[in-house]
Each structure stands twice: as C-alpha cells, then as structure tokens.
Amino acid sequence: MTIKYLDSKRLEGVAGDLTTKTLTSGTGGWVEVGRTTLGSAGDNITVSSLANKRYYMILHDVIPSGSVWTQNTFNDDTTGGNTANRRSVDGATDALQTSANYIYTSASQTTPMFGVYNIANLAGKEKLQIYHNVMGNTAGAGTAPRRYEASGKWSNTTDSISTFNLNNGGSGDFASGSEVVVLGWDESDTNNTNFWQELGTTELTTAGDNIEVTFTAKKYLMVKFYRKQTGAADARWTFNNDGGGNYAKRTSAGGGSDSTAINQNYFEQYVYSNDDPSYSSTMIVNTAGQEKLGIQHEMTPLGTGAGNSPYRSESVFKWINTSDQITTIDITNSKSGSYDVGSRIEVWGHD
C-alpha cells in the first residue's frame, strides 16, 4: 500500500489501497429503505412499503414551483386527527397544534428547502419525530435563509410506520426532482451497506489556523467537526475555496433570538469566546444546480465537569453557487489563537 504524506497534515492513498469499503459483517448501519423522486410536478411525495425499522432518518429536498409549504403524515392517516406538533419559525415563540391531521414542517416558500427528520418507530408506542428544515428564502446571498424546527407525534400505538407522506399545503407544486429519502436502523440489523459513506477525514497533527478536507461530490453530506483551540479562535467555513461574498446564514445562540449575516465571504460557525473545544454536526444538500443549504448544531462545554452547563447554537446557511457541488471544505481561524492538535473534520455522504 502506497501512502503519501501531505503538507496539509493528511495521509492520502487511492481507492485500491482500501481493504474494505463497507461496514464489518454483522454491523448494522443506516440503510436506505425507500426513496421517491418526482418525475413531474405534484403535491405529494409518498414513500411506501417501508421495512419496519426501530428508527428512521428522513431527508427531503423540496424544489418549489410557486408557493409551497410542507407537512407530513404516516400510513396515509390524513383524516383521523391523530397528530400533534410544536414548531418554531426563525426562532419565534413555539406554535402548538393538537388533534391535527398533519405535522407541519415549513413556512410558505418559493425557493428550495432541505429537511432532516429523526423518528422513533415502535409499534406499541406513539411515533415521535424531531425535525429541522432550512429554507432558502429569496435566492442569493443578499437574503438570509430561514429555519424551521418542529417536534411531532403520531398517536397510533398499534402499527409501525410503513408509509411516509410529504404533502404540500400551498398553492404551488413540488417541482420535478423533489425527493424524499428514508433511512432505517434497527439494533438487529446485520447489513454492511451503510448509506453514509466516509468521504474524507482530516485531523491536525500540528497546531494551525486551517483545517481542510477534499472529497468526492455527493448529493447529501453529513459533516462532523471537533475543534480544539489555544487562545481566541473562530471557525470560518468556505466551500471550494470560494471567498467571494456568496454566503448567508441565520443563527440562534444559547436559545436567544436569531441573528443573520448576508453577503459574507464565508459561513461563520458560531463559536463561544473561550478556550473550550466545540463539536458541531452539519447536514448539507449538495445539488449542483441549486443553492447549497445547510443545517448546523454546535455545542461547547464551557468548562469541565457537571457543574458547568454547556452552550449551544443552531444555524442554517446557504452557499449560492448553482454550478458546482461541494468537494472541498476549508475551516479557518482569523483570531490570535490557533487550532490544536487533534482538531478533526469528517465528511460522510451519499447520492
């Protein structure tokens, strides 16, 4: 096996050097159990005949034609009043709805939106759903994206989920190419075909002000970033080395009101101003012909031990490039401190 030692503190090989590209036999992973991609405009995206999994992760990429807003149901239950939900738009006070026919998951939009669901699916219990959505808002970096977060439940305690329905409540349509992908996981699974493929990892072996990872383009990306630092440091993300004012974001820090930034040369991850490490988890839809939309959750511990409460932030962002897919992520510090050895970024993805 040939290994190159690169000056960016990474090890590089080729695909043929890998002894395995899948999970070890007998290890369960997130498996794609269903997908529906619209071939023509419509008001419903239905994924049916789902394998019974203990947990689901659902990704949706909605491309509007006209004004749309999204809502979801399970097993075609649209008339029984069997759902309840709690939701917030752009960090506003929660709105509540009980005995409803749908779980509401977006505000009205005319530009693309990207949503991620995490669902607990046990036949004998109510089905619980956590949902986050980034909405592109007006196209271009001059307008910040919007964000939507919701929790919902389907009160059925007899059946497991076999059908997921994404419905449009607006006057427009879901355009051709709009898509729902359903992933499943169960503790009894023994597959070795994990949906999330590791695309690239970089870990710093010397302190510095930049960490970079380059990878094969995929439509859906999941990025994990662990940042250690000495002194004051921030985290400015760019994609494909683009520093040209093509980013916009919306952030809530510590549960506070949303702040926005537009026409930025980078997406600036929220970083609490102390020397603690931080961890962030980021989901991105990475389609060449659309603005790239991302959802990020970040935390920093604010000191060691259980006597210190951690700090959190929630952000959505967009990179307005509609020609290329993301293949490089750079995270750069602009302050007087530096990133320490052990700072690490991992990118996972799938088409």
C-alpha positions as a Markdown table, in Angstrom:
| # | Residue | x | y | z |
|---|---|---|---|---|
| 1 | Met | 0.0 | 0.0 | 0.0 |
| 2 | Thr | 1.4 | 3.4 | -1.0 |
| 3 | Ile | 0.8 | 6.3 | 1.3 |
| 4 | Lys | 1.6 | 10.0 | 0.6 |
| 5 | Tyr | 2.4 | 12.3 | 3.5 |
| 6 | Leu | 0.9 | 15.7 | 2.5 |
| 7 | Asp | 1.9 | 19.1 | 3.9 |
| 8 | Ser | -1.8 | 19.7 | 4.9 |
| 9 | Lys | -1.2 | 17.1 | 7.6 |
| 10 | Arg | -3.2 | 14.4 | 5.9 |
| 11 | Leu | -2.5 | 10.9 | 4.7 |
| 12 | Glu | -3.5 | 10.1 | 1.1 |
| 13 | Gly | -4.0 | 6.8 | -0.6 |
| 14 | Val | -6.1 | 5.6 | -3.5 |
| 15 | Ala | -9.3 | 3.6 | -3.6 |
| 16 | Gly | -7.5 | 0.4 | -4.4 |
| 17 | Asp | -5.5 | 0.7 | -1.2 |
| 18 | Leu | -8.6 | 0.1 | 0.9 |
| 19 | Thr | -9.1 | -3.4 | 2.3 |
| 20 | Thr | -12.8 | -2.8 | 2.9 |
| 21 | Lys | -15.2 | -0.1 | 1.9 |
| 22 | Thr | -18.2 | -1.2 | 3.9 |
| 23 | Leu | -19.1 | -2.0 | 7.5 |
| 24 | Thr | -17.8 | -5.1 | 9.1 |
| 25 | Ser | -20.2 | -8.0 | 8.5 |
| 26 | Gly | -22.8 | -8.2 | 11.3 |
| 27 | Thr | -22.7 | -4.5 | 12.0 |
| 28 | Gly | -25.9 | -2.5 | 11.3 |
| 29 | Gly | -25.8 | 0.9 | 9.7 |
| 30 | Trp | -28.3 | 3.5 | 8.3 |
| 31 | Val | -29.8 | 1.6 | 5.3 |
| 32 | Glu | -31.8 | 3.3 | 2.5 |
| 33 | Val | -35.2 | 1.6 | 2.9 |
| 34 | Gly | -37.1 | 3.8 | 0.4 |
| 35 | Arg | -36.9 | 6.8 | -1.9 |
| 36 | Thr | -39.3 | 8.7 | -4.1 |
| 37 | Thr | -38.2 | 11.3 | -6.6 |
| 38 | Leu | -40.9 | 13.2 | -8.5 |
| 39 | Gly | -40.7 | 12.9 | -12.3 |
| 40 | Ser | -43.3 | 15.6 | -12.7 |
| 41 | Ala | -44.8 | 18.3 | -10.5 |
| 42 | Gly | -47.2 | 17.3 | -7.8 |
| 43 | Asp | -48.5 | 17.9 | -4.3 |
| 44 | Asn | -47.4 | 14.7 | -2.6 |
| 45 | Ile | -44.2 | 12.7 | -2.2 |
| 46 | Thr | -45.0 | 9.2 | -0.8 |
| 47 | Val | -42.5 | 6.6 | 0.2 |
| 48 | Ser | -44.4 | 3.3 | 0.8 |
| 49 | Ser | -43.7 | -0.3 | 1.7 |
| 50 | Leu | -41.1 | 0.7 | 4.3 |
| 51 | Ala | -39.2 | -2.0 | 6.1 |
| 52 | Asn | -40.1 | -2.0 | 9.8 |
| 53 | Lys | -37.1 | -0.3 | 11.5 |
| 54 | Arg | -36.7 | 0.9 | 15.1 |
| 55 | Tyr | -35.5 | 4.3 | 13.9 |
| 56 | Tyr | -35.8 | 6.4 | 10.7 |
| 57 | Met | -33.8 | 9.3 | 9.4 |
| 58 | Ile | -35.5 | 11.0 | 6.6 |
| 59 | Leu | -34.1 | 13.6 | 4.2 |
| 60 | His | -36.1 | 15.7 | 1.9 |
| 61 | Asp | -35.0 | 18.0 | -0.9 |
| 62 | Val | -38.0 | 20.1 | -2.0 |
| 63 | Ile | -37.9 | 22.2 | -5.1 |
| 64 | Pro | -41.0 | 24.5 | -5.3 |
| 65 | Ser | -42.9 | 25.6 | -8.4 |
| 66 | Gly | -44.8 | 28.5 | -7.0 |
| 67 | Ser | -45.5 | 28.8 | -3.3 |
| 68 | Val | -45.4 | 25.6 | -1.2 |
| 69 | Trp | -45.2 | 24.6 | 2.4 |
| 70 | Thr | -44.7 | 21.1 | 3.8 |
| 71 | Gln | -46.5 | 18.8 | 6.2 |
| 72 | Asn | -46.2 | 15.1 | 6.8 |
| 73 | Thr | -48.3 | 12.1 | 7.8 |
| 74 | Phe | -47.7 | 8.4 | 8.3 |
| 75 | Asn | -49.5 | 5.5 | 6.8 |
| 76 | Asp | -51.9 | 7.8 | 4.8 |
| 77 | Asp | -53.6 | 8.8 | 8.1 |
| 78 | Thr | -54.9 | 12.3 | 6.9 |
| 79 | Thr | -58.4 | 12.4 | 8.4 |
| 80 | Gly | -58.2 | 11.0 | 12.0 |
| 81 | Gly | -56.8 | 14.0 | 13.9 |
| 82 | Asn | -54.1 | 11.7 | 15.3 |
| 83 | Thr | -51.1 | 14.1 | 15.2 |
| 84 | Ala | -49.9 | 16.9 | 17.4 |
| 85 | Asn | -46.9 | 19.2 | 16.9 |
| 86 | Arg | -44.9 | 22.0 | 18.3 |
| 87 | Arg | -43.0 | 24.3 | 15.9 |
| 88 | Ser | -40.9 | 27.5 | 15.6 |
| 89 | Val | -40.0 | 29.6 | 12.6 |
| 90 | Asp | -36.8 | 31.6 | 12.7 |
| 91 | Gly | -36.6 | 31.2 | 16.5 |
| 92 | Ala | -40.0 | 32.7 | 17.2 |
| 93 | Thr | -42.2 | 31.5 | 20.1 |
| 94 | Asp | -43.4 | 28.0 | 19.6 |
| 95 | Ala | -46.8 | 27.4 | 18.0 |
| 96 | Leu | -48.8 | 24.4 | 19.2 |
| 97 | Gln | -51.4 | 22.2 | 17.4 |
| 98 | Thr | -53.3 | 19.2 | 18.7 |
| 99 | Ser | -55.7 | 16.7 | 17.2 |
| 100 | Ala | -54.4 | 17.7 | 13.8 |
| 101 | Asn | -54.3 | 15.7 | 10.5 |
| 102 | Tyr | -50.7 | 16.8 | 9.6 |
| 103 | Ile | -47.4 | 17.6 | 11.3 |
| 104 | Tyr | -46.4 | 21.0 | 9.9 |
| 105 | Thr | -42.8 | 21.3 | 8.8 |
| 106 | Ser | -42.2 | 24.5 | 7.0 |
| 107 | Ala | -43.3 | 28.1 | 6.3 |
| 108 | Ser | -44.5 | 29.1 | 2.8 |
| 109 | Gln | -41.6 | 29.2 | 0.4 |
| 110 | Thr | -40.9 | 29.7 | -3.3 |
| 111 | Thr | -37.2 | 28.6 | -3.2 |
| 112 | Pro | -35.7 | 25.2 | -2.3 |
| 113 | Met | -35.8 | 23.8 | 1.2 |
| 114 | Phe | -33.9 | 20.9 | 2.9 |
| 115 | Gly | -35.3 | 19.0 | 5.8 |
| 116 | Val | -34.0 | 16.3 | 8.2 |
| 117 | Tyr | -36.2 | 14.1 | 10.3 |
| 118 | Asn | -35.3 | 11.7 | 13.1 |
| 119 | Ile | -38.2 | 9.4 | 14.1 |
| 120 | Ala | -38.7 | 6.7 | 16.7 |
| 121 | Asn | -40.9 | 3.9 | 15.4 |
| 122 | Leu | -42.1 | 1.3 | 17.8 |
| 123 | Ala | -45.5 | -0.3 | 17.0 |
| 124 | Gly | -46.7 | -0.2 | 20.6 |
| 125 | Lys | -45.8 | 3.4 | 21.3 |
| 126 | Glu | -46.7 | 6.8 | 19.8 |
| 127 | Lys | -44.3 | 7.7 | 17.0 |
| 128 | Leu | -42.1 | 10.6 | 17.9 |
| 129 | Gln | -40.5 | 13.0 | 15.4 |
| 130 | Ile | -37.8 | 15.7 | 15.6 |
| 131 | Tyr | -37.4 | 17.8 | 12.5 |
| 132 | His | -35.2 | 20.6 | 11.2 |
| 133 | Asn | -35.6 | 22.5 | 8.0 |
| 134 | Val | -33.6 | 25.2 | 6.2 |
| 135 | Met | -35.5 | 27.3 | 3.7 |
| 136 | Gly | -33.6 | 29.2 | 1.0 |
| 137 | Asn | -35.8 | 32.3 | 1.2 |
| 138 | Thr | -35.1 | 34.7 | -1.6 |
| 139 | Ala | -32.3 | 33.4 | -3.9 |
| 140 | Gly | -28.9 | 35.0 | -3.5 |
| 141 | Ala | -26.5 | 35.9 | -0.7 |
| 142 | Gly | -28.3 | 39.2 | 0.0 |
| 143 | Thr | -31.1 | 37.4 | 1.9 |
| 144 | Ala | -30.6 | 35.1 | 4.9 |
| 145 | Pro | -32.1 | 31.7 | 4.8 |
| 146 | Arg | -35.0 | 30.8 | 7.2 |
| 147 | Arg | -35.1 | 27.9 | 9.6 |
| 148 | Tyr | -37.9 | 25.7 | 10.9 |
| 149 | Glu | -37.8 | 23.3 | 13.9 |
| 150 | Ala | -40.6 | 21.1 | 15.0 |
| 151 | Ser | -41.4 | 18.1 | 17.2 |
| 152 | Gly | -44.4 | 16.0 | 16.4 |
| 153 | Lys | -46.1 | 12.8 | 17.3 |
| 154 | Trp | -48.4 | 10.3 | 15.6 |
| 155 | Ser | -50.6 | 8.9 | 18.4 |
| 156 | Asn | -51.1 | 5.4 | 16.8 |
| 157 | Thr | -49.9 | 2.8 | 19.2 |
| 158 | Thr | -50.9 | -0.3 | 17.1 |
| 159 | Asp | -48.9 | 0.0 | 13.9 |
| 160 | Ser | -45.4 | 0.6 | 12.9 |
| 161 | Ile | -44.7 | 3.2 | 10.1 |
| 162 | Ser | -45.0 | 1.6 | 6.6 |
| 163 | Thr | -45.6 | 4.8 | 4.6 |
| 164 | Phe | -44.2 | 8.3 | 4.8 |
| 165 | Asn | -46.2 | 11.1 | 3.2 |
| 166 | Leu | -44.8 | 14.6 | 2.5 |
| 167 | Asn | -47.7 | 16.9 | 1.4 |
| 168 | Asn | -47.9 | 20.4 | 0.0 |
| 169 | Gly | -50.3 | 22.8 | 1.7 |
| 170 | Gly | -49.5 | 25.7 | -0.6 |
| 171 | Ser | -51.0 | 26.9 | -3.9 |
| 172 | Gly | -47.9 | 25.8 | -6.0 |
| 173 | Asp | -46.4 | 22.4 | -6.6 |
| 174 | Phe | -43.4 | 20.3 | -5.7 |
| 175 | Ala | -41.4 | 20.5 | -8.9 |
| 176 | Ser | -39.9 | 17.6 | -10.8 |
| 177 | Gly | -36.8 | 16.4 | -9.0 |
| 178 | Ser | -38.2 | 17.0 | -5.5 |
| 179 | Glu | -37.2 | 14.0 | -3.4 |
| 180 | Val | -37.7 | 12.1 | -0.1 |
| 181 | Val | -35.1 | 9.5 | 1.1 |
| 182 | Val | -35.9 | 7.2 | 4.0 |
| 183 | Leu | -33.1 | 5.6 | 6.0 |
| 184 | Gly | -33.7 | 2.9 | 8.6 |
| 185 | Trp | -31.8 | 1.5 | 11.5 |
| 186 | Asp | -32.5 | -1.4 | 13.8 |
| 187 | Glu | -30.5 | -3.0 | 16.6 |
| 188 | Ser | -31.0 | -6.4 | 15.0 |
| 189 | Asp | -29.6 | -5.3 | 11.6 |
| 190 | Thr | -26.6 | -7.3 | 10.2 |
| 191 | Asn | -26.1 | -5.4 | 6.9 |
| 192 | Asn | -22.9 | -3.9 | 5.7 |
| 193 | Thr | -24.3 | -1.4 | 3.3 |
| 194 | Asn | -24.3 | 1.8 | 5.3 |
| 195 | Phe | -26.0 | 4.7 | 3.4 |
| 196 | Trp | -23.5 | 7.2 | 4.9 |
| 197 | Gln | -20.1 | 6.6 | 3.2 |
| 198 | Glu | -17.0 | 8.1 | 4.7 |
| 199 | Leu | -15.7 | 10.5 | 2.0 |
| 200 | Gly | -12.8 | 12.2 | 3.8 |
| 201 | Thr | -11.2 | 12.9 | 7.2 |
| 202 | Thr | -8.5 | 15.4 | 8.2 |
| 203 | Glu | -7.0 | 15.6 | 11.7 |
| 204 | Leu | -4.4 | 18.1 | 12.7 |
| 205 | Thr | -1.0 | 16.7 | 13.8 |
| 206 | Thr | 0.4 | 20.2 | 14.4 |
| 207 | Ala | -1.3 | 23.3 | 15.6 |
| 208 | Gly | -2.5 | 25.7 | 12.9 |
| 209 | Asp | -5.2 | 28.1 | 11.6 |
| 210 | Asn | -6.8 | 26.0 | 8.9 |
| 211 | Ile | -8.2 | 22.5 | 8.5 |
| 212 | Glu | -9.2 | 21.3 | 5.1 |
| 213 | Val | -10.9 | 18.2 | 3.7 |
| 214 | Thr | -11.3 | 17.3 | 0.0 |
| 215 | Phe | -13.7 | 14.5 | -1.1 |
| 216 | Thr | -15.9 | 13.1 | -3.9 |
| 217 | Ala | -19.1 | 15.1 | -4.5 |
| 218 | Lys | -22.3 | 13.6 | -3.2 |
| 219 | Lys | -25.8 | 15.0 | -3.0 |
| 220 | Tyr | -26.2 | 14.6 | 0.7 |
| 221 | Leu | -23.4 | 15.5 | 3.1 |
| 222 | Met | -23.0 | 14.9 | 6.9 |
| 223 | Val | -20.1 | 16.8 | 8.4 |
| 224 | Lys | -18.7 | 16.3 | 11.9 |
| 225 | Phe | -16.2 | 18.9 | 13.2 |
| 226 | Tyr | -14.4 | 18.7 | 16.6 |
| 227 | Arg | -12.4 | 21.9 | 17.3 |
| 228 | Lys | -9.7 | 22.2 | 19.9 |
| 229 | Gln | -8.1 | 25.6 | 20.4 |
| 230 | Thr | -5.5 | 27.6 | 22.3 |
| 231 | Gly | -6.5 | 31.2 | 22.8 |
| 232 | Ala | -9.2 | 33.0 | 20.9 |
| 233 | Ala | -10.3 | 31.3 | 17.7 |
| 234 | Asp | -13.2 | 31.3 | 15.4 |
| 235 | Ala | -14.4 | 29.0 | 12.6 |
| 236 | Arg | -15.0 | 30.4 | 9.1 |
| 237 | Trp | -16.2 | 27.8 | 6.5 |
| 238 | Thr | -15.7 | 28.1 | 2.8 |
| 239 | Phe | -16.5 | 25.7 | 0.0 |
| 240 | Asn | -14.3 | 25.0 | -3.0 |
| 241 | Asn | -12.1 | 27.9 | -2.0 |
| 242 | Asp | -14.8 | 30.5 | -2.7 |
| 243 | Gly | -14.3 | 33.6 | -0.7 |
| 244 | Gly | -16.4 | 35.9 | -2.9 |
| 245 | Gly | -19.3 | 37.1 | -0.8 |
| 246 | Asn | -21.6 | 34.2 | -1.6 |
| 247 | Tyr | -22.7 | 33.0 | 1.8 |
| 248 | Ala | -25.6 | 33.9 | 4.1 |
| 249 | Lys | -26.7 | 32.5 | 7.5 |
| 250 | Arg | -29.1 | 32.6 | 10.3 |
| 251 | Thr | -28.1 | 31.7 | 13.9 |
| 252 | Ser | -29.6 | 31.3 | 17.4 |
| 253 | Ala | -27.0 | 31.1 | 20.2 |
| 254 | Gly | -27.9 | 30.0 | 23.7 |
| 255 | Gly | -31.6 | 29.9 | 22.8 |
| 256 | Gly | -31.6 | 33.6 | 22.0 |
| 257 | Ser | -33.2 | 35.5 | 19.2 |
| 258 | Asp | -32.0 | 34.8 | 15.7 |
| 259 | Ser | -29.2 | 36.9 | 14.1 |
| 260 | Thr | -28.5 | 37.0 | 10.4 |
| 261 | Ala | -25.5 | 37.7 | 8.2 |
| 262 | Ile | -25.6 | 38.3 | 4.4 |
| 263 | Asn | -23.2 | 38.7 | 1.5 |
| 264 | Gln | -20.4 | 37.0 | 3.5 |
| 265 | Asn | -17.1 | 35.7 | 2.3 |
| 266 | Tyr | -17.6 | 32.6 | 4.4 |
| 267 | Phe | -20.1 | 30.9 | 6.6 |
| 268 | Glu | -19.1 | 31.7 | 10.2 |
| 269 | Gln | -19.9 | 28.9 | 12.6 |
| 270 | Tyr | -20.9 | 30.2 | 16.0 |
| 271 | Val | -18.0 | 29.8 | 18.4 |
| 272 | Tyr | -18.3 | 30.8 | 22.1 |
| 273 | Ser | -15.4 | 33.1 | 23.0 |
| 274 | Asn | -13.4 | 31.0 | 25.4 |
| 275 | Asp | -10.7 | 28.3 | 25.1 |
| 276 | Asp | -13.0 | 25.3 | 25.3 |
| 277 | Pro | -13.3 | 22.8 | 22.5 |
| 278 | Ser | -16.5 | 22.6 | 20.5 |
| 279 | Tyr | -18.3 | 20.0 | 18.4 |
| 280 | Ser | -20.7 | 20.6 | 15.5 |
| 281 | Ser | -22.8 | 18.4 | 13.3 |
| 282 | Thr | -23.9 | 19.7 | 9.9 |
| 283 | Met | -26.2 | 18.4 | 7.2 |
| 284 | Ile | -26.0 | 19.8 | 3.7 |
| 285 | Val | -27.9 | 19.2 | 0.5 |
| 286 | Asn | -25.3 | 19.5 | -2.3 |
| 287 | Thr | -27.0 | 19.5 | -5.7 |
| 288 | Ala | -25.0 | 21.2 | -8.4 |
| 289 | Gly | -28.0 | 23.2 | -9.9 |
| 290 | Gln | -29.3 | 24.5 | -6.6 |
| 291 | Glu | -28.0 | 26.8 | -3.8 |
| 292 | Lys | -26.4 | 24.6 | -1.2 |
| 293 | Leu | -28.4 | 24.6 | 2.0 |
| 294 | Gly | -27.1 | 23.5 | 5.4 |
| 295 | Ile | -28.3 | 22.9 | 9.0 |
| 296 | Gln | -25.8 | 23.0 | 11.8 |
| 297 | His | -25.9 | 22.3 | 15.6 |
| 298 | Glu | -22.9 | 23.2 | 17.7 |
| 299 | Met | -22.0 | 22.9 | 21.4 |
| 300 | Thr | -19.2 | 23.9 | 23.7 |
| 301 | Pro | -18.8 | 22.6 | 27.2 |
| 302 | Leu | -17.9 | 25.9 | 29.0 |
| 303 | Gly | -15.6 | 24.2 | 31.4 |
| 304 | Thr | -15.0 | 20.7 | 32.6 |
| 305 | Gly | -17.3 | 18.8 | 35.0 |
| 306 | Ala | -21.0 | 18.5 | 35.5 |
| 307 | Gly | -21.1 | 21.8 | 37.4 |
| 308 | Asn | -20.8 | 23.7 | 34.1 |
| 309 | Ser | -23.7 | 23.8 | 31.7 |
| 310 | Pro | -22.7 | 23.7 | 28.0 |
| 311 | Tyr | -23.5 | 26.3 | 25.5 |
| 312 | Arg | -25.4 | 25.6 | 22.2 |
| 313 | Ser | -26.1 | 27.2 | 18.9 |
| 314 | Glu | -28.3 | 26.4 | 15.9 |
| 315 | Ser | -27.6 | 27.7 | 12.4 |
| 316 | Val | -28.8 | 27.5 | 8.9 |
| 317 | Phe | -26.8 | 28.7 | 5.9 |
| 318 | Lys | -26.6 | 28.8 | 2.2 |
| 319 | Trp | -23.8 | 28.9 | -0.4 |
| 320 | Ile | -25.3 | 30.4 | -3.5 |
| 321 | Asn | -23.2 | 28.6 | -6.1 |
| 322 | Thr | -25.6 | 26.8 | -8.6 |
| 323 | Ser | -23.0 | 25.4 | -10.9 |
| 324 | Asp | -20.8 | 23.2 | -8.7 |
| 325 | Gln | -21.1 | 20.6 | -6.0 |
| 326 | Ile | -19.1 | 21.0 | -2.8 |
| 327 | Thr | -15.9 | 18.9 | -3.0 |
| 328 | Thr | -13.6 | 20.9 | -0.5 |
| 329 | Ile | -14.4 | 22.3 | 2.9 |
| 330 | Asp | -11.9 | 24.7 | 4.5 |
| 331 | Ile | -12.4 | 25.9 | 8.1 |
| 332 | Thr | -10.1 | 28.9 | 9.0 |
| 333 | Asn | -9.3 | 30.7 | 12.2 |
| 334 | Ser | -8.9 | 34.5 | 11.9 |
| 335 | Lys | -8.2 | 35.3 | 15.5 |
| 336 | Ser | -5.0 | 35.4 | 17.6 |
| 337 | Gly | -5.2 | 31.8 | 18.9 |
| 338 | Ser | -4.9 | 28.6 | 16.9 |
| 339 | Tyr | -6.4 | 25.1 | 16.4 |
| 340 | Asp | -4.7 | 22.5 | 18.4 |
| 341 | Val | -3.5 | 19.0 | 17.5 |
| 342 | Gly | -6.5 | 16.7 | 17.4 |
| 343 | Ser | -8.9 | 19.1 | 15.8 |
| 344 | Arg | -10.7 | 16.9 | 13.3 |
| 345 | Ile | -13.2 | 17.1 | 10.4 |
| 346 | Glu | -15.1 | 14.1 | 9.0 |
| 347 | Val | -17.3 | 14.2 | 5.9 |
| 348 | Trp | -19.9 | 11.4 | 5.1 |
| 349 | Gly | -22.1 | 11.4 | 2.1 |
| 350 | His | -24.4 | 9.7 | -0.4 |
| 351 | Asp | -26.2 | 10.5 | -3.6 |
